[in-house]
Amino acid sequence: MDLGLEGRRAIVTGGSKGLGAAIAAELVAEGARVAICSRHREELEETAGELRQAGGWVLAEAADVTDPAQVERFVAGSAQAMGGLDILVNNAGRAHPGSFADLSDQDFQADLEVKLFSQIRCSRAAIGHLRRSGGGAIININAVYGRQPDPAFFATTVNRAACFAFSKALAMELAPDRILVNSVNIGYVRTPQWERIHARRAPQLSFEDFLSQASREEVPLGRFGEPAEVSGLVAFLASPRASYITGASIDVAGGMGRYV
Ligand SMILES: NC(=O)c1ccc[n+]([C@@H]2O[C@H](COP(=O)([O-])OP(=O)(O)OC[C@H]3O[C@@H](n4cnc5c(N)ncnc54)[C@H](OP(=O)(O)O)[C@@H]3O)[C@@H](O)[C@H]2O)c1
């Protein structure tokens, strides 16, 4: 299926590794121009280099999505360099595991900054550019735990619920501008963030044993997902083939999510 993404202009936050890098690679493979950001320049440049080697047009800028001035600069600079903007993928984020007893107000606030306010700020910075393109797509990468509360991921549970409300309300507000806003909700997908969770939670197990144990307990399909199993859906939602889908919330989670 030709997604019709040739020449489209996309921003992927947190594009240096994990899901963001896979999404950027998928969009590049479909012929889109892509701008990626993260905080660590070296890692970002390495990923951008790999994408360019694959024939892609890629801009890489160090930017922290919790800093309003850096977000503004990155989005404006990317739109200028690409000659406009059609797609924003709000992917940057991180896990902040812990129960209510483990988390201070500062922990909750820091997590809100990374998860909710990054989506708010990047969207605000992008909307004018998307309008000038005659419409576009915003895809927010969220988590199943925002709908299925898990006290072991307390901050994610609370803050991703706010991200779902943000996606839905924004989809309604921007529909007249033909800007589509959708949420892609992750369960357990193998990315570098799980290496950090493994090191903290169960360093006595091998990484593979840790993932197997977690997926046996939580995932009906019985395994972790791979980033490439997420990026195809994001590319589809970013494409004209998804032109009647907005305000949707789609799980990519191997059956996780005990709700209907
Ligand atoms: N993998 C999963 O199972 C899973 C489950 C639920 C939700 N998610 C969500 O999916 C998204 C991607 O996760 P991932 O698993 O791919 O994580 P990852 O492997 O840790 O990659 C996260 C990316 O975001 C960037 N990033 C983090 N904080 C940032 C900041 N303040 N400003 C700019 N960039 C920042 C990281 O680069 P730097 O650190 O260099 O900035 C990196 O590029 C996140 O929003 C995460 O919460 C993932």
PDBQT file of the ligand as one rigid body, heavy atoms in Angstrom, charges set to zero:
ROOT
HETATM    1  N1  LIG A 301       8.867   1.130  25.365  1.00  0.00    +0.000 N 
HETATM    2  C1  LIG A 301       7.761   0.937  26.054  1.00  0.00    +0.000 C 
HETATM    3  O1  LIG A 301       7.428  -0.185  26.470  1.00  0.00    +0.000 OA
HETATM    4  C2  LIG A 301       6.836   2.112  26.337  1.00  0.00    +0.000 A 
HETATM    5  C3  LIG A 301       5.678   1.870  27.099  1.00  0.00    +0.000 A 
HETATM    6  C4  LIG A 301       4.793   2.912  27.313  1.00  0.00    +0.000 A 
HETATM    7  C5  LIG A 301       5.067   4.176  26.805  1.00  0.00    +0.000 A 
HETATM    8  N2  LIG A 301       6.210   4.389  26.113  1.00  0.00    +0.000 N 
HETATM    9  C6  LIG A 301       6.465   5.765  25.627  1.00  0.00    +0.000 C 
HETATM   10  O2  LIG A 301       6.988   5.729  24.326  1.00  0.00    +0.000 OA
HETATM   11  C7  LIG A 301       7.870   6.856  24.132  1.00  0.00    +0.000 C 
HETATM   12  C8  LIG A 301       9.217   6.355  23.616  1.00  0.00    +0.000 C 
HETATM   13  O3  LIG A 301       9.759   5.484  24.604  1.00  0.00    +0.000 OA
HETATM   14  P1  LIG A 301      11.008   4.525  24.347  1.00  0.00    +0.000 P 
HETATM   15  O4  LIG A 301      10.656   3.244  25.017  1.00  0.00    +0.000 OA
HETATM   16  O5  LIG A 301      11.412   4.532  22.920  1.00  0.00    +0.000 OA
HETATM   17  O6  LIG A 301      12.078   5.270  25.271  1.00  0.00    +0.000 OA
HETATM   18  P2  LIG A 301      13.676   5.439  25.111  1.00  0.00    +0.000 P 
HETATM   19  O7  LIG A 301      14.225   4.237  24.501  1.00  0.00    +0.000 OA
HETATM   20  O8  LIG A 301      14.151   5.847  26.462  1.00  0.00    +0.000 OA
HETATM   21  O9  LIG A 301      13.797   6.676  24.120  1.00  0.00    +0.000 OA
HETATM   22  C9  LIG A 301      13.269   7.921  24.536  1.00  0.00    +0.000 C 
HETATM   23  C10 LIG A 301      13.634   9.013  23.543  1.00  0.00    +0.000 C 
HETATM   24  O10 LIG A 301      13.118  10.263  24.036  1.00  0.00    +0.000 OA
HETATM   25  C11 LIG A 301      14.228  11.167  24.231  1.00  0.00    +0.000 C 
HETATM   26  N3  LIG A 301      13.924  12.044  25.360  1.00  0.00    +0.000 N 
HETATM   27  C12 LIG A 301      13.701  11.697  26.651  1.00  0.00    +0.000 A 
HETATM   28  N4  LIG A 301      13.487  12.793  27.393  1.00  0.00    +0.000 NA
HETATM   29  C13 LIG A 301      13.573  13.850  26.547  1.00  0.00    +0.000 A 
HETATM   30  C14 LIG A 301      13.474  15.259  26.713  1.00  0.00    +0.000 A 
HETATM   31  N5  LIG A 301      13.221  15.810  27.907  1.00  0.00    +0.000 N 
HETATM   32  N6  LIG A 301      13.630  16.055  25.631  1.00  0.00    +0.000 NA
HETATM   33  C15 LIG A 301      13.874  15.516  24.402  1.00  0.00    +0.000 A 
HETATM   34  N7  LIG A 301      13.996  14.202  24.191  1.00  0.00    +0.000 NA
HETATM   35  C16 LIG A 301      13.852  13.385  25.251  1.00  0.00    +0.000 A 
HETATM   36  C17 LIG A 301      15.439  10.273  24.445  1.00  0.00    +0.000 C 
HETATM   37  O11 LIG A 301      16.675  10.891  24.174  1.00  0.00    +0.000 OA
HETATM   38  P3  LIG A 301      17.525  11.690  25.319  1.00  0.00    +0.000 P 
HETATM   39  O12 LIG A 301      17.444  10.882  26.560  1.00  0.00    +0.000 OA
HETATM   40  O13 LIG A 301      18.888  11.811  24.741  1.00  0.00    +0.000 OA
HETATM   41  O14 LIG A 301      16.862  13.026  25.457  1.00  0.00    +0.000 OA
HETATM   42  C18 LIG A 301      15.134   9.190  23.389  1.00  0.00    +0.000 C 
HETATM   43  O15 LIG A 301      15.405   9.695  22.108  1.00  0.00    +0.000 OA
HETATM   44  C19 LIG A 301       7.966   7.548  25.491  1.00  0.00    +0.000 C 
HETATM   45  O16 LIG A 301       7.092   8.650  25.539  1.00  0.00    +0.000 OA
HETATM   46  C20 LIG A 301       7.531   6.471  26.459  1.00  0.00    +0.000 C 
HETATM   47  O17 LIG A 301       7.003   7.002  27.668  1.00  0.00    +0.000 OA
HETATM   48  C21 LIG A 301       7.097   3.388  25.858  1.00  0.00    +0.000 A 
ENDROOT
TORSDOF 0
